[in-house]
Amino acid sequence: MPPPSKPAAVSGPGPMSRRTDGGPAQALMDLPDARYGENSQFQSLQQGASLSASPSPTGQGSPVDSLPPNPAANSVVPFSAPSGRPDEPVTSGASLGAGPDTSALGIQPGQVDQQDASKIAKSLPILEMLANQPDALPSTRLMVNLLKAGSG
């Protein structure tokens, strides 16, 4: 039996049931960079499993409608927007320039827990080995140099 030309969107129960298969189908697609024979194999796979028409992303009952609202989407500030803190200097929280320094952040310079320092000192040879690898990131090398400077 061939598929119906006007399938039902939803089937009713029992004697009121209607077929929901058939209807418009997606056009067969081609592989953009297919090697010899791959595209014909891809076409035959698509013909073997009929693809229904793509649903529209909007409309009643679409998956997009069922997503919860994203509060972060409304709070995005464009880069060209005026400052939300016009009286605060750019250097606020830094150890130099206008505004409060790092003490306002609760960070004391040179404040290191001694247990942490001893654990880091034990791992320093491994970290040095990683930093000396040819593909090590410059930030890794910088971190190891700062640890070595602080431990000596």
C-alpha positions as MATLAB code, in Angstrom:
seq = 'MPPPSKPAAVSGPGPMSRRTDGGPAQALMDLPDARYGENSQFQSLQQGASLSASPSPTGQGSPVDSLPPNPAANSVVPFSAPSGRPDEPVTSGASLGAGPDTSALGIQPGQVDQQDASKIAKSLPILEMLANQPDALPSTRLMVNLLKAGSG';
ca = [
       0.000    0.000    0.000;
       1.490    3.394   -0.961;
       1.820    6.112    1.683;
      -1.095    8.566    1.841;
      -0.788   11.876    0.020;
      -2.423   13.813    2.890;
      -1.349   12.170    6.154;
      -2.924   13.112    9.470;
      -0.851   15.241   11.845;
      -2.079   13.167   14.799;
      -3.945    9.881   14.690;
      -7.192    9.364   16.599;
      -7.995    6.215   18.627;
      -9.497    2.985   17.249;
     -11.811    3.361   14.265;
     -10.974    7.070   13.999;
      -7.278    6.362   13.414;
      -5.615    7.654   10.280;
      -2.144    7.055    8.868;
       0.432    9.636    9.808;
       3.232    8.545    7.469;
       3.810    9.913    3.987;
       3.335   13.506    2.931;
       6.048   15.874    1.856;
       9.576   14.595    2.219;
      12.958   16.264    2.422;
      14.924   16.597   -0.765;
      17.875   14.224   -1.053;
      21.109   15.873   -0.063;
      24.601   15.511   -1.525;
      27.855   15.184    0.383;
      29.955   18.291   -0.270;
      33.403   16.627   -0.341;
      32.518   13.061   -1.223;
      35.110   10.631   -2.568;
      34.361    8.359   -5.500;
      31.213    6.309   -4.802;
      30.415    7.864   -1.404;
      27.736   10.188   -2.734;
      25.770    7.386   -4.445;
      25.967    5.321   -1.244;
      24.753    8.323    0.753;
      21.855    8.838   -1.694;
      20.772    5.197   -1.419;
      20.843    5.404    2.389;
      18.566    8.450    2.255;
      16.137    6.697   -0.068;
      16.017    3.644    2.200;
      14.839    5.672    5.174;
      12.316    8.248    4.026;
      12.824   11.594    5.699;
       9.822   13.681    6.654;
       9.713   17.346    5.853;
      11.711   19.503    8.250;
       9.517   21.070   10.918;
       9.490   24.827   11.115;
      11.404   26.212   14.116;
       8.445   28.361   15.133;
       4.801   27.631   15.613;
       2.565   25.918   18.075;
       4.121   22.906   19.748;
       7.613   23.442   18.356;
      10.584   22.436   20.578;
      11.756   26.059   20.587;
       8.491   27.143   22.249;
       8.951   24.654   25.089;
      12.360   26.016   26.149;
      12.440   28.036   29.363;
      13.198   31.742   28.939;
      16.868   32.695   29.135;
      17.302   35.529   31.666;
      20.926   36.065   30.596;
      19.809   36.997   27.075;
      18.113   40.109   28.446;
      21.108   41.150   30.563;
      23.706   41.212   27.784;
      25.260   44.668   27.581;
      26.631   45.698   24.192;
      30.270   46.739   24.065;
      29.309   50.189   22.796;
      26.906   50.837   25.718;
      27.790   53.589   28.187;
      29.397   52.521   31.464;
      27.165   51.287   34.249;
      29.690   52.695   36.756;
      30.764   56.065   35.348;
      32.366   57.265   38.619;
      34.530   54.157   39.120;
      38.091   54.265   37.694;
      39.166   51.506   35.327;
      42.066   50.648   37.647;
      39.750   49.912   40.598;
      40.935   46.725   42.328;
      44.432   46.911   40.810;
      47.587   47.616   42.813;
      48.300   50.770   40.819;
      46.346   53.704   39.488;
      43.260   55.467   40.789;
      40.655   53.745   42.954;
      40.921   51.137   45.695;
      43.809   48.639   45.478;
      43.800   44.857   45.961;
      43.209   45.225   49.724;
      39.591   46.143   48.846;
      39.277   42.661   47.347;
      40.477   40.992   50.547;
      43.725   39.825   48.927;
      46.884   40.616   50.826;
      50.098   40.662   48.785;
      52.339   37.724   49.651;
      49.600   36.003   51.640;
      50.162   32.281   51.026;
      49.066   29.425   53.203;
      52.185   27.537   54.362;
      50.583   24.135   53.760;
      49.763   25.139   50.181;
      53.288   26.461   49.680;
      54.855   23.175   50.870;
      52.562   21.113   48.607;
      53.405   23.296   45.628;
      57.126   23.059   46.423;
      56.894   19.248   46.343;
      55.244   19.390   42.905;
      57.594   22.012   41.456;
      59.930   19.504   39.713;
      56.967   17.983   37.854;
      55.650   21.416   36.930;
      59.119   22.450   35.709;
      59.266   19.350   33.522;
      55.883   20.241   32.006;
      56.937   23.852   31.451;
      60.129   22.726   29.668;
      58.234   20.673   27.062;
      58.478   22.102   23.524;
      54.688   22.483   23.244;
      54.202   24.060   26.702;
      52.112   27.202   26.792;
      53.841   30.467   27.684;
      51.352   30.887   30.545;
      52.506   27.539   31.994;
      56.130   28.689   31.871;
      55.176   31.994   33.488;
      53.290   30.212   36.296;
      56.280   27.945   37.036;
      58.649   30.931   37.044;
      56.373   32.763   39.496;
      56.211   29.682   41.737;
      59.983   29.343   41.657;
      60.412   33.031   42.496;
      58.004   32.730   45.433;
      59.514   29.543   46.859;
      63.115   30.729   46.981;
];
